[in-house]
């Protein structure tokens, strides 16, 4: 059971309902994570706006979802792991690619570099060095792409923390974490 209320888009304030309607249109439903975050209109606008902004960035949707599952598994967030596995498949990733990404790896060297960097950001709490950034450049990322990887990690930390801390019920086909909590 969630530690906060799940906001019903039909029984809430106009500002919340407007954002939840956009989410409904994008997903065909309003996932529980957004219903929980809707307790704060500011947090809801921030989260949804970040998804939209990064969706228009230079990183592919597939890579964004691969980063999301790697970060979710590392943070033991079953909600995000489950949601982003589905979204990754919709973005063109194979089941094998999503499983590898969950472990922080990819057969493609550029994707592998991004996943390794993303996990180092999580594990080291942002304390990476010039060599880490240089490896991304060597893999083919521009400064724009490097900053977007950091932004994807930050957004996923936000969503992971919301779902874990508030015990948001998973409403996607469940994917098992690689390691037990």
C-alpha positions in Angstrom: 0.0 0.0 0.0 1.3 3.4 -1.0 2.4 5.8 1.8 0.6 8.7 0.0 -2.7 9.0 -1.7 -3.2 8.1 -5.4 -4.7 11.2 -6.9 -7.7 10.6 -9.2 -7.5 12.8 -12.2 -11.3 13.2 -12.3 -11.5 14.4 -8.7 -8.6 16.9 -8.3 -7.7 20.5 -8.9 -7.6 21.9 -12.4 -3.8 22.3 -12.5 -3.2 18.6 -11.5 -6.0 17.4 -13.9 -4.4 19.3 -16.8 -1.0 17.5 -16.4 -2.6 14.2 -15.7 -4.6 14.5 -18.9 -1.4 14.9 -20.8 0.0 11.8 -19.1 -3.2 9.9 -19.9 -2.9 10.8 -23.5 0.8 9.7 -23.7 0.3 6.4 -21.9 -3.4 5.6 -22.4 -3.7 5.5 -18.6 -2.2 7.4 -15.7 0.5 5.2 -14.1 0.5 5.1 -10.3 3.8 6.9 -10.1 2.2 10.0 -11.6 -0.8 9.6 -9.4 1.4 9.6 -6.3 3.5 12.6 -7.5 0.3 14.5 -8.2 0.0 15.1 -4.5 2.4 18.0 -5.3 1.5 19.9 -8.5 5.0 21.4 -8.5 6.6 18.0 -8.4 4.2 16.7 -11.0 5.0 19.5 -13.4 8.7 19.1 -12.8 8.7 15.3 -13.4 6.5 15.4 -16.5 8.4 18.4 -17.9 11.7 16.6 -17.5 10.4 13.5 -19.3 9.2 15.8 -22.1 12.4 17.8 -22.3 14.7 14.7 -22.3 12.4 13.0 -24.9 13.3 15.8 -27.2 17.0 15.6 -26.6 19.8 14.0 -28.6 19.8 10.6 -26.9 17.5 8.0 -28.4 14.4 6.9 -26.5 16.0 3.4 -26.5 19.1 4.6 -24.8 17.1 6.6 -22.3 15.2 3.5 -21.3 18.3 1.4 -21.1 19.8 4.0 -18.7 16.5 3.9 -16.7 16.6 0.2 -16.2 20.2 0.2 -15.2 19.6 2.9 -12.6 16.4 1.3 -11.4 18.0 -2.0 -10.8 20.9 -0.3 -8.9 18.5 1.6 -6.7 16.3 -1.5 -6.2 13.2 0.3 -7.7 10.9 -2.4 -9.0 8.4 0.1 -10.2 10.9 1.9 -12.6 12.5 -1.3 -13.6 9.1 -2.7 -14.7 7.9 0.5 -16.3 11.1 1.2 -18.2 11.4 -2.4 -19.4 8.1 -2.1 -21.1 8.9 1.4 -22.5 12.3 0.2 -23.7 10.7 -2.6 -25.7 8.3 0.0 -27.2 11.4 2.1 -28.1 12.8 -0.8 -30.1 15.1 -2.6 -27.6 15.0 -6.4 -27.5 14.3 -8.3 -24.3 18.0 -9.3 -24.3 19.1 -5.7 -24.6 16.9 -4.7 -21.7 18.2 -7.5 -19.6 21.8 -6.6 -20.4 21.0 -2.9 -19.6 19.5 -3.9 -16.3 23.0 -5.3 -15.5 24.7 -2.2 -16.8 26.0 -3.6 -20.0 25.3 -3.5 -23.8 26.8 -5.2 -26.8 27.0 -1.8 -28.6 30.1 -0.1 -27.3 28.6 3.4 -27.3 25.6 2.2 -25.3 27.8 0.2 -23.0 29.9 3.3 -22.3 26.8 5.3 -21.4 25.5 2.6 -19.1 28.8 2.3 -17.3 29.0 6.0 -16.9 25.4 6.3 -15.6 26.0 3.6 -13.0 29.2 5.2 -11.9 27.3 8.4 -11.4 24.8 6.6 -9.2 27.3 4.5 -7.3 29.8 7.4 -6.7 27.1 10.0 -6.1 28.2 12.1 -9.1 31.9 11.9 -8.2 33.2 11.0 -11.6 36.5 12.4 -13.2 37.8 13.6 -16.4 38.8 10.1 -17.5 35.2 8.9 -17.1 34.0 11.8 -19.3 36.8 11.2 -21.8 35.7 7.6 -22.2 32.2 8.9 -23.2 33.8 11.2 -25.8 35.9 8.3 -27.1 32.7 6.3 -27.5 31.2 9.0 -29.7 29.3 11.3 -27.2 29.3 15.0 -27.6 29.2 17.4 -24.6 25.4 17.6 -25.3 25.0 13.9 -25.0 27.1 13.7 -21.9 25.0 16.3 -20.1 21.9 14.5 -21.2 23.2 11.2 -19.7 23.6 13.0 -16.4 20.1 14.5 -16.8 18.6 11.1 -17.4 20.3 9.7 -14.3 19.1 12.6 -12.2 15.5 12.2 -13.5 15.6 8.4 -12.8 17.0 9.0 -9.3 13.9 11.3 -8.7 11.5 8.7 -10.0 13.3 5.8 -8.2 13.2 7.7 -4.9 9.5 8.6 -5.3 8.5 5.0 -6.0 10.7 3.3 -3.3 10.2 5.9 -0.5 6.4 6.2 -1.1 5.9 2.5 -1.8 4.0 3.2 -5.1 2.2 0.0 -6.3 3.7 -1.4 -9.5 1.1 -1.2 -12.3 3.3 -2.6 -15.1 4.2 -6.2 -15.8 6.6 -6.9 -13.0 10.3 -7.4 -13.7 12.5 -8.9 -11.0 15.5 -7.0 -9.6 18.8 -8.7 -10.2 19.7 -8.5 -6.6 17.4 -8.8 -3.6 16.8 -5.7 -1.5 
